[in-house]
Each structure stands twice: as C-alpha cells, then as structure tokens.
Amino acid sequence: MSVTQQNTGGDIPVMALDRIVLMANQIGDFFAPYPPERRAEGIRNHLRTYWDPRMREELLALIDAGGAGLAPHVIDGAKLLVDETQKKPGYYGPPKA
C-alpha cells in the first residue's frame, strides 16, 4: 500500500500522508548536517512547535505502521515526541548546545 493510500489517523486525515512525509523529510534535510542528538532534538522541536497536533498524530501513526517514505533520522526525531509525553514537562525551546 502506498503512502497516499494509507490512513493511519482518524477517519478523515487532516492532510494527505504523502504531503506529511514530504514536509517531515524537508525538516529532516534541514537538520541533517547537525550532530545526531541535536538533529533529533531539532526535528522534535520543530514538529512540536509548528505542526498541528493532528499532523503529529498522523506522522506518529505512520511511523507505528512502518514509517514508509520517511528518512531514518526523521523517525528518530519524531519518536522523541512520544518519549516526552512520558516525562515531566521541562525545557521547551531550540536545541541546547
């Protein structure tokens, strides 16, 4: 099944999955030159700050379904969104040096 045919979110997707994959990979391309830890934090922070919660949910559902089309470092950064929901709230801003 292609990315555009999957519906990993609710009954009505907020955005086509191929568009979500494209946007997520563009964010990943921006942070690609960063060291791995800062890259993952940068991707997470961008998704958390600028993406609608429904878009984040659809991205995470796509990752749970195998992450078709997503760059590995994008998956790593997005998974930090899941990890932070299990932690106590803390720093909310750009990646620290």
NUKOLLUM-110702 format. One record per atom (N, C-alpha, C, O, CB): residue number from 1; atom name; x, y, z. Coordinates in steps of 0.05 Angstrom, whole numbers, plus 32768, in hexadecimal, padded with zeros to 4 digits. Each point is the difference from the previous one (the first is absolute). Glycine has a CB too. Layout:
N
R   resi   name     c1     c2     c3
R    NUM     CA      X      Y      Z
...
//
This chain:
97
R   resi   name     c1     c2     c3
R      1      N   8011   7FE8   8000
R      1     CA   7FEF   8018   8000
R      1      C   8012   8019   8000
R      1      O   8013   8001   8010
R      1     CB   7FC8   7FE6   8008
R      2      N   801F   802C   7FD7
R      2     CA   8011   8018   7FFF
R      2      C   7FF9   8013   8017
R      2      O   7FEC   7FFD   800D
R      2     CB   8017   7FFE   7FC1
R      3      N   800F   8018   8036
R      3     CA   7FFC   8014   8015
R      3      C   7FE5   800F   7FFC
R      3      O   7FF3   8005   8014
R      3     CB   803F   7FFF   7FF1
R      4      N   7FC7   8002   7FE2
R      4     CA   7FE8   800F   7FFC
R      4      C   7FE7   7FF0   8005
R      4      O   7FEA   800B   8004
R      4     CB   802F   8010   7FDA
R      5      N   7FE9   7FCA   8021
R      5     CA   7FE8   7FF0   8004
R      5      C   7FFB   7FF9   801E
R      5      O   7FEA   7FF9   8007
R      5     CB   801E   7FF5   7FCB
R      6      N   800D   8015   803E
R      6     CA   7FFE   7FF9   801C
R      6      C   7FF0   8016   800E
R      6      O   8003   8018   7FFA
R      6     CB   8028   7FCE   8005
R      7      N   7FC5   8012   8015
R      7     CA   7FF3   8013   8011
R      7      C   8006   7FF7   801C
R      7      O   7FF1   7FF0   800C
R      7     CB   7FEA   801B   7FD2
R      8      N   803B   7FFF   802E
R      8     CA   8008   7FF7   801A
R      8      C   7FF4   800F   8017
R      8      O   8000   7FF7   8016
R      8     CB   802A   7FFB   7FD5
R      9      N   7FCA   8025   800F
R      9     CA   7FF4   8011   8015
R      9      C   7FE3   7FF9   8003
R      9      O   7FF8   7FE8   7FFF
R      9     CB   8028   803C   7FF7
R     10      N   7FCF   7FF0   800F
R     10     CA   7FE4   7FFC   8004
R     10      C   7FF3   7FFA   7FE5
R     10      O   800D   7FFA   7FEC
R     10     CB   7FF3   8024   803C
R     11      N   7FE5   7FE4   7FD7
R     11     CA   7FF2   7FFA   7FE8
R     11      C   8005   8014   7FE9
R     11      O   8001   7FF9   7FE9
R     11     CB   7FDC   7FF2   8033
R     12      N   8027   802F   7FEC
R     12     CA   8005   8014   7FEC
R     12      C   801C   800C   8006
R     12      O   8003   800E   8014
R     12     CB   7FCB   7FFD   7FE7
R     13      N   8046   7FEF   7FF3
R     13     CA   801B   800B   8005
R     13      C   8000   801E   7FFE
R     13      O   7FF2   800C   7FEF
R     13     CB   8022   7FCA   8000
R     14      N   7FFD   8037   8021
R     14     CA   8002   801D   8000
R     14      C   800F   800A   7FE7
R     14      O   7FFD   8016   7FF7
R     14     CB   8002   7FEA   803C
R     15      N   8013   7FEE   7FC3
R     15     CA   8010   8007   7FE8
R     15      C   8008   7FE5   7FF4
R     15      O   8002   7FEC   800D
R     15     CB   800F   8040   8007
R     16      N   7FF3   7FD4   7FD2
R     16     CA   8008   7FE8   7FF2
R     16      C   801B   7FF7   800B
R     16      O   8012   8010   8005
R     16     CB   7FD6   7FFE   7FD1
R     17      N   801B   7FD8   802E
R     17     CA   8018   7FF5   800C
R     17      C   8019   8005   7FEF
R     17      O   8015   8004   800B
R     17     CB   7FCF   7FD9   800B
R     18      N   8019   8023   7FD0
R     18     CA   8017   8006   7FEF
R     18      C   800A   801C   8005
R     18      O   8019   8005   7FFF
R     18     CB   7FD7   7FDB   7FDF
R     19      N   7FFF   8033   8028
R     19     CA   8007   801B   8007
R     19      C   800E   8002   801B
R     19      O   8014   800E   8003
R     19     CB   7FC6   8003   7FE1
R     20      N   801C   7FE0   802F
R     20     CA   800C   7FFE   801B
R     20      C   801C   7FF5   7FFE
R     20      O   8013   800A   800C
R     20     CB   7FBF   7FF1   8009
R     21      N   8031   7FEF   7FDB
R     21     CA   801B   7FF4   7FFC
R     21      C   8013   8014   7FF3
R     21      O   8017   8003   8009
R     21     CB   7FD3   7FD0   7FF3
R     22      N   800C   803B   7FF0
R     22     CA   8011   8014   7FF2
R     22      C   8009   8015   8014
R     22      O   8018   8007   8001
R     22     CB   7FD0   7FF0   7FD4
R     23      N   8006   8014   803A
R     23     CA   8006   8016   8012
R     23      C   8013   7FF6   8016
R     23      O   8013   800E   8007
R     23     CB   7FC0   8007   7FF0
R     24      N   8028   7FD3   8014
R     24     CA   8011   7FF6   8015
R     24      C   801C   7FFB   7FF6
R     24      O   8014   8006   800E
R     24     CB   7FC4   7FE4   8007
R     25      N   802B   800B   7FD3
R     25     CA   801A   7FFC   7FF4
R     25      C   800E   801A   7FFA
R     25      O   8019   8001   8001
R     25     CB   7FD7   7FD4   7FEC
R     26      N   8002   8040   800C
R     26     CA   800C   801A   7FFB
R     26      C   800B   800B   801A
R     26      O   8016   800C   8001
R     26     CB   7FCA   7FFD   7FDA
R     27      N   8012   7FF3   803B
R     27     CA   800A   8008   801B
R     27      C   8019   7FF0   8006
R     27      O   8014   800B   8009
R     27     CB   7FBE   8001   8007
R     28      N   802D   7FDA   7FEA
R     28     CA   8018   7FEF   8004
R     28      C   8017   8009   7FEF
R     28      O   8017   7FFF   800A
R     28     CB   7FCB   7FDC   8001
R     29      N   801A   802D   7FDD
R     29     CA   8015   800A   7FEE
R     29      C   800E   8018   800C
R     29      O   8018   8003   7FFF
R     29     CB   7FCF   7FEB   7FD9
R     30      N   8009   8024   8034
R     30     CA   800B   8018   800C
R     30      C   8013   7FF9   8018
R     30      O   8015   800B   8002
R     30     CB   7FC1   800F   7FF0
R     31      N   8021   7FD3   801E
R     31     CA   8010   7FF9   8018
R     31      C   8014   7FEA   7FFA
R     31      O   800F   7FF8   8013
R     31     CB   7FCA   8015   8009
R     32      N   8029   7FE8   7FCC
R     32     CA   8012   7FEA   7FFA
R     32      C   801D   8006   8006
R     32      O   800E   7FEE   800A
R     32     CB   7FD3   8006   7FD2
R     33      N   802A   8024   8020
R     33     CA   801C   8005   8007
R     33      C   8006   8001   801E
R     33      O   8018   8000   8007
R     33     CB   7FEB   8018   7FCE
R     34      N   7FE9   7FEA   803B
R     34     CA   8005   8002   801D
R     34      C   8009   7FE6   800C
R     34      O   7FFC   7FEB   7FF4
R     34     CB   7FE1   8038   800E
R     35      N   8031   7FDE   8015
R     35     CA   8007   7FE7   800D
R     35      C   7FE7   7FF0   8007
R     35      O   7FEB   800D   8004
R     35     CB   803F   8008   800F
R     36      N   7FD7   7FD1   7FEF
R     36     CA   7FE7   7FEF   8003
R     36      C   7FEE   8009   8016
R     36      O   7FE7   8002   7FFC
R     36     CB   8033   7FD9   7FF3
R     37      N   7FF0   802B   8029
R     37     CA   7FEE   8007   8016
R     37      C   7FF3   801B   7FFB
R     37      O   7FE8   8003   8004
R     37     CB   8035   7FE4   801B
R     38      N   7FF2   802D   7FD8
R     38     CA   7FF4   801A   7FFA
R     38      C   7FED   7FFE   7FE8
R     38      O   7FEB   800E   8000
R     38     CB   803E   8009   8012
R     39      N   7FDD   7FD8   7FDB
R     39     CA   7FEF   7FFC   7FE9
R     39      C   7FE4   7FF6   8009
R     39      O   7FEC   800A   7FF8
R     39     CB   803C   7FEC   7FEA
R     40      N   7FD8   7FF5   802F
R     40     CA   7FE7   7FF5   800A
R     40      C   7FF1   8015   8010
R     40      O   7FE7   8002   7FFD
R     40     CB   802E   7FD0   8004
R     41      N   7FF9   803D   8010
R     41     CA   7FF3   8014   8010
R     41      C   7FF4   8016   7FEE
R     41      O   7FEA   800A   8005
R     41     CB   8035   7FED   8021
R     42      N   7FF0   8011   7FC6
R     42     CA   7FF6   8015   7FEE
R     42      C   7FE7   7FF7   7FF1
R     42      O   7FED   8010   7FFD
R     42     CB   8042   8000   7FFE
R     43      N   7FD1   7FD8   7FFC
R     43     CA   7FE8   7FF5   7FF2
R     43      C   7FE8   7FFF   8013
R     43      O   7FEA   8009   7FFA
R     43     CB   8033   7FDC   7FE7
R     44      N   7FE8   8010   8037
R     44     CA   7FEB   7FFF   8014
R     44      C   7FF5   801C   8006
R     44      O   7FE8   8004   8001
R     44     CB   802D   7FD3   8012
R     45      N   7FFD   803C   7FF2
R     45     CA   7FF7   801B   8008
R     45      C   7FF0   800D   7FE9
R     45      O   7FEC   800E   8005
R     45     CB   803C   7FF6   8019
R     46      N   7FE1   7FF8   7FCA
R     46     CA   7FF1   800C   7FE9
R     46      C   7FE4   7FF4   7FFE
R     46      O   7FEC   800E   7FFE
R     46     CB   803F   7FFA   7FE9
R     47      N   7FD3   7FDD   801B
R     47     CA   7FE6   7FF3   7FFF
R     47      C   7FEE   8009   8017
R     47      O   7FE8   8005   7FFC
R     47     CB   802D   7FD4   7FED
R     48      N   7FF6   8029   802F
R     48     CA   7FF1   8007   8017
R     48      C   7FF7   801D   7FFF
R     48      O   7FEA   8007   8009
R     48     CB   802F   7FD7   8012
R     49      N   7FF8   8034   7FDA
R     49     CA   7FFA   801C   8000
R     49      C   7FEE   8009   7FE9
R     49      O   7FEE   8010   8004
R     49     CB   803E   7FF7   8012
R     50      N   7FD9   7FEE   7FD2
R     50     CA   7FF2   800B   7FE8
R     50      C   7FEB   7FEE   7FF4
R     50      O   7FF1   8009   7FEF
R     50     CB   8039   800E   8009
R     51      N   7FD5   7FD0   800F
R     51     CA   7FED   7FED   7FF4
R     51      C   7FE7   7FFE   8011
R     51      O   8001   8000   8019
R     51     CB   8024   7FE7   7FD3
R     52      N   7FC4   8018   8007
R     52     CA   7FE6   7FFC   800D
R     52      C   8002   7FE4   800E
R     52      O   800B   7FED   7FF5
R     52     CB   7FDC   8030   7FE9
R     53      N   800D   7FE1   803A
R     53     CA   8000   7FE6   800F
R     53      C   7FF6   7FE9   7FEF
R     53      O   8009   7FE9   8002
R     53     CB   7FF1   8030   8028
R     54      N   7FF2   7FEC   7FC5
R     54     CA   7FF5   7FEB   7FEF
R     54      C   8015   7FF7   7FEB
R     54      O   8001   7FE8   7FFA
R     54     CB   7FD1   802A   800D
R     55      N   803E   8000   7FEF
R     55     CA   8015   7FF9   7FED
R     55      C   8015   7FEF   800F
R     55      O   8009   7FEC   7FF4
R     55     CB   7FEF   803E   7FF1
R     56      N   800F   7FDD   8033
R     56     CA   8013   7FF0   800F
R     56      C   7FF5   7FE4   8006
R     56      O   800F   7FED   7FFE
R     56     CB   8003   803D   8017
R     57      N   7FD5   7FD4   7FF1
R     57     CA   7FF3   7FE6   8005
R     57      C   8001   7FEF   7FE7
R     57      O   8006   7FE8   8001
R     57     CB   7FDC   802D   8021
R     58      N   8019   7FF7   7FC7
R     58     CA   8000   7FF1   7FE7
R     58      C   801D   7FF7   7FF9
R     58      O   8004   7FEA   7FF7
R     58     CB   7FD4   8030   7FF9
R     59      N   803B   7FF7   8015
R     59     CA   801C   7FF9   7FFC
R     59      C   8008   7FE9   8012
R     59      O   800D   7FED   7FF7
R     59     CB   7FFE   8042   7FFC
R     60      N   7FEE   7FD2   8026
R     60     CA   8007   7FEB   8013
R     60      C   7FF2   7FE6   7FF9
R     60      O   800B   7FEA   8004
R     60     CB   7FFD   8038   8020
R     61      N   7FDF   7FE0   7FD3
R     61     CA   7FF1   7FE8   7FF7
R     61      C   800E   7FF4   7FE8
R     61      O   8001   7FE7   7FFE
R     61     CB   7FD4   802C   8014
R     62      N   8034   7FFD   7FDC
R     62     CA   800F   7FF6   7FE9
R     62      C   8019   7FF2   8008
R     62      O   8007   7FEB   7FF6
R     62     CB   7FE7   803A   7FEE
R     63      N   8020   7FE6   8030
R     63     CA   8019   7FF4   800A
R     63      C   7FF9   7FE5   800D
R     63      O   800E   7FEC   7FFC
R     63     CB   8007   8041   800B
R     64      N   7FD5   7FD2   8008
R     64     CA   7FF8   7FE6   800C
R     64      C   7FF9   7FEB   7FEB
R     64      O   8003   7FE8   8005
R     64     CB   7FEB   8032   8022
R     65      N   8009   7FF0   7FC2
R     65     CA   7FF9   7FEE   7FEA
R     65      C   8018   7FF8   7FEE
R     65      O   7FFD   7FF3   7FEC
R     65     CB   7FD5   8021   8015
R     66      N   8046   7FF6   8007
R     66     CA   8018   7FF9   7FF1
R     66      C   8010   8017   7FF6
R     66      O   8017   7FFD   7FF8
R     66     CB   7FD1   7FDB   7FFB
R     67      N   800C   8040   800C
R     67     CA   800E   8018   7FF8
R     67      C   8007   8002   7FE3
R     67      O   8015   800B   7FF8
R     67     CB   7FFD   7FF5   8035
R     68      N   7FDD   7FF5   7FC1
R     68     CA   8006   7FFF   7FE4
R     68      C   8006   801C   7FF5
R     68      O   7FF0   8013   8003
R     68     CB   7FF2   7FC6   7FF8
R     69      N   8035   802A   7FF8
R     69     CA   8007   8019   7FF3
R     69      C   800F   8014   8012
R     69      O   800B   8014   7FF6
R     69     CB   7FCF   7FE5   7FEE
R     70      N   8027   8002   8036
R     70     CA   800E   8012   8012
R     70      C   801D   7FFA   8003
R     70      O   8008   7FE8   8001
R     70     CB   7FCD   801E   8017
R     71      N   803C   800E   7FE9
R     71     CA   801C   7FFD   8005
R     71      C   8004   7FF5   801D
R     71      O   7FF1   8008   8012
R     71     CB   801B   801D   7FCD
R     72      N   8008   7FCA   8025
R     72     CA   8004   7FF5   801B
R     72      C   8004   8015   8016
R     72      O   7FF6   7FFD   8016
R     72     CB   801E   7FDC   7FD4
R     73      N   7FFA   803D   8010
R     73     CA   8005   8015   8014
R     73      C   7FE6   800F   8006
R     73      O   7FFD   800B   8016
R     73     CB   8033   7FF9   7FDB
R     74      N   7FBD   7FFD   7FFC
R     74     CA   7FE6   800D   8005
R     74      C   7FF1   7FEE   8014
R     74      O   7FF3   800B   8012
R     74     CB   800D   800B   7FC0
R     75      N   8001   7FD1   802A
R     75     CA   7FF2   7FED   8012
R     75      C   800C   8003   801C
R     75      O   7FF1   8000   8013
R     75     CB   8006   7FE0   7FC7
R     76      N   8023   8021   8028
R     76     CA   800D   8003   801A
R     76      C   7FF7   8019   800F
R     76      O   7FFA   8000   8017
R     76     CB   802E   7FE7   7FD7
R     77      N   7FD7   8030   8003
R     77     CA   7FF7   8019   800C
R     77      C   7FE3   7FFF   8008
R     77      O   7FF8   800A   8015
R     77     CB   802A   800D   7FD0
R     78      N   7FCD   7FDE   800A
R     78     CA   7FE3   7FFF   8006
R     78      C   7FFA   7FEE   8017
R     78      O   7FEE   8005   8010
R     78     CB   8009   8003   7FC0
R     79      N   8019   7FE2   8034
R     79     CA   7FFC   7FEE   8016
R     79      C   8005   800E   801B
R     79      O   7FF5   7FF8   8015
R     79     CB   8018   7FE2   7FCE
R     80      N   8003   803C   801D
R     80     CA   8004   800F   8018
R     80      C   7FE6   800D   800A
R     80      O   7FFD   8006   8017
R     80     CB   8033   8002   7FDB
R     81      N   7FBE   7FFE   7FFB
R     81     CA   7FE6   800B   8008
R     81      C   7FF1   7FEC   8012
R     81      O   7FF3   8009   8013
R     81     CB   800B   8011   7FC2
R     82      N   8004   7FCD   8025
R     82     CA   7FF2   7FEB   8010
R     82      C   800E   7FFE   801B
R     82      O   7FF3   7FFF   8014
R     82     CB   8000   7FE8   7FC3
R     83      N   8028   8019   8029
R     83     CA   800F   7FFE   8019
R     83      C   7FFA   8017   8013
R     83      O   7FFF   7FFC   8018
R     83     CB   8024   7FEB   7FCF
R     84      N   7FDA   8031   800E
R     84     CA   7FFC   8017   8012
R     84      C   7FE5   8000   800D
R     84      O   7FFC   800D   8015
R     84     CB   8023   800D   7FCE
R     85      N   7FCD   7FD9   8012
R     85     CA   7FE6   7FFF   800D
R     85      C   8001   7FEF   8019
R     85      O   7FEE   8002   8011
R     85     CB   7FFC   8004   7FC3
R     86      N   802A   7FE9   802F
R     86     CA   8003   7FF0   8018
R     86      C   8012   800C   8015
R     86      O   8003   7FF6   8015
R     86     CB   7FF6   7FE3   7FCE
R     87      N   8012   803E   8016
R     87     CA   8012   800E   8013
R     87      C   7FF2   8019   800B
R     87      O   7FEC   8009   7FF6
R     87     CB   803C   7FE7   7FF0
R     88      N   7FE4   801A   8030
R     88     CA   7FF6   8018   800C
R     88      C   8007   8018   7FED
R     88      O   8016   8000   7FF5
R     88     CB   7FF0   7FEC   803A
R     89      N   7FE8   8028   7FCE
R     89     CA   8006   8016   7FEF
R     89      C   801A   800E   8008
R     89      O   8006   8003   8017
R     89     CB   7FC9   8003   7FE1
R     90      N   8040   8003   7FF4
R     90     CA   8019   800D   8005
R     90      C   8005   8016   7FEC
R     90      O   7FEE   800F   7FF9
R     90     CB   8024   7FC7   801C
R     91      N   8007   802B   7FE2
R     91     CA   8008   8015   7FED
R     91      C   7FF0   7FFE   7FE6
R     91      O   7FFC   7FEA   7FF5
R     91     CB   8032   8015   801F
R     92      N   7FC9   8018   7FE3
R     92     CA   7FF0   8001   7FE7
R     92      C   800C   8016   7FEF
R     92      O   7FF9   8018   8003
R     92     CB   7FDD   7FD8   8014
R     93      N   803C   8009   7FD8
R     93     CA   800D   8014   7FEF
R     93      C   8013   7FF3   7FEC
R     93      O   7FFF   7FE8   7FFC
R     93     CB   7FFD   8039   8028
R     94      N   8015   7FEF   7FCF
R     94     CA   8012   7FF5   7FEC
R     94      C   8014   7FED   800E
R     94      O   8004   8001   8018
R     94     CB   7FF7   8028   7FCC
R     95      N   8012   7FC6   800C
R     95     CA   8013   7FED   800B
R     95      C   8016   800F   800F
R     95      O   800A   8014   7FF7
R     95     CB   7FED   7FCB   7FE4
R     96      N   8011   8016   803C
R     96     CA   8016   800C   8010
R     96      C   801A   7FF6   7FF5
R     96      O   8002   7FE9   7FF7
R     96     CB   7FE1   801A   8032
R     97      N   8031   800D   7FD8
R     97     CA   801B   7FF9   7FF6
R     97      C   800D   7FED   8012
R     97      O   8017   7FF7   7FFB
R     97     CB   7FEE   8035   7FEF
//
